[in-house]
Amino acid sequence: MLAKMPFRLIRTKNIDILRYGVGSYVKGKWVKGSTTTVPIQAIVSPVIKQSMLQFLPENLRAKKVFRLFSNTKLNGFQDKEEKQQADEFTLNGETFRIVKVGEWEEVGAFTGYEAYAIKVDSEVLTVYGG
């Protein structure tokens, strides 16, 4: 029987999260909030099992998606009316947007957050805001 491996023993990546401030309408036109960079450490793994992506619209399930585990809470997509855009990061020259975040409370050896991020392209922007 294999022993449980605590997540703290798994290699993490340093990632710079682009976090957007709250936006607002100025003279009837939407203006995004200012951005800040939040450095985090996360376990990053590709999602290769399509069944894990049931929360995504069907037309986006073939896109490149990563799963992140971190002690830092990330901002995910809420809805198109949300005033704060979801967090983004760049990995290997490609931009990804956080689309779903969940909290793990004392699950085995890990307490923290799980997030899913999808590669940003025009189709993704249509669904998850521009």
N, C-alpha and C positions, 0 to 999 in steps of 0.2 A: 504494500500500500504506500502511495506517495504522500509525503508530508506536505502540508500547505506551505506555500512560499509567500511570505509577506510582500506586499507591493513595494515596500521601501527597499527591498533588495533588487528589484527590477530596475534596469537602467532608465533614467528619465532624460528628457530633452529640455533644453532651455528654449523657451518660445517667447517672443515679444507679441503680446496681444494688443491689437489696435482697438481701443475702447472709445465709443462715441458718447459725447454728452447729450443731454436732452435737446432736441431740436424744437423749432417753433415756426409759426407762420409770420412772415414779415411782408406787409402790404399784399396779403393774399397768396404769397408764394412760400412754399416750404423751404426752410433753411436747416440743413443738418447741424447738429451740435458740434462743438469743437472736439478734437480727438486728443487722447493721451495714450502713451505706450505703457503697458503694464507687463513687466517681465514675470514669467511664471516658469515652474518646472512641471512637466507632465509626462506621463507614460502615453505614448502615441502609437496606435496600431491601426492598420487598414481594416476596414470592414469588408470581409469577403463573403459573408453569409447573407444573401439577399433577404432571408427571413427576418433578419435583425432590423430591416429598414421599412417595416410595415407602416411606420409613422410618416414616411415620405409619400408625397403624391406619386402615383405609379410611373409617370413620365420621368421622374428624377431618380428612380431606384438604380439605374445603370450608371449614375455619376460616381465619381471618385469620392468616397466618404471615409473619414477617419474617426476613431473613437479615442477620446482623451480621458485620462484619470488624473486629477489634480487636487491639491489641497486648497486651491484658489477657486472661488466661485466665478463662473463665467456667465456672461449675459447672452442668453439665447434669443432666437426670434420669438416674438409674442404674437403679433398680428400686424397687418398693414397700417392700422391706426395707432400703433404704439409710437410714442414720441422719442424713444431711444432705440437706435439701430443695434442689431446684434453685434457681438464682438467678432473680430476677424483676425487672421494671422496668415503669414506667408511661410510655406514649407516647400523647399526645393524649387523656389521660384514661382510657385502657384499660390493663389489666394484662396483661403477657405473661410466660410462663415459658419458660426455656431448656430445650429438650428434646433437643438434640443439639449436640455440640461436636467440632470437628476442628482439628488443628494443620496449618498450612501452613509448610513449611520451605523457604525460598528458592525460592518459586514466582514466577518472573519478578522483579518489583520488590517483592514483598510477602512478609514473614515475619511470622506472627502466627497468629491464631485465627479460625476461621469458626464461627458458631453459628446455630442456628435457634431461633426463639421463637414460641410459639403463644399466641393470646389465651386467657386463663383464663376458663372458665365451668364450670358443673357437670359437663358431659360430659367436659371436659378433665381436671378434678380426679379423676374416676372412674378415668381411665387413668393420669394422671401424678401421682397422690398429692394429698392434701388438706391 
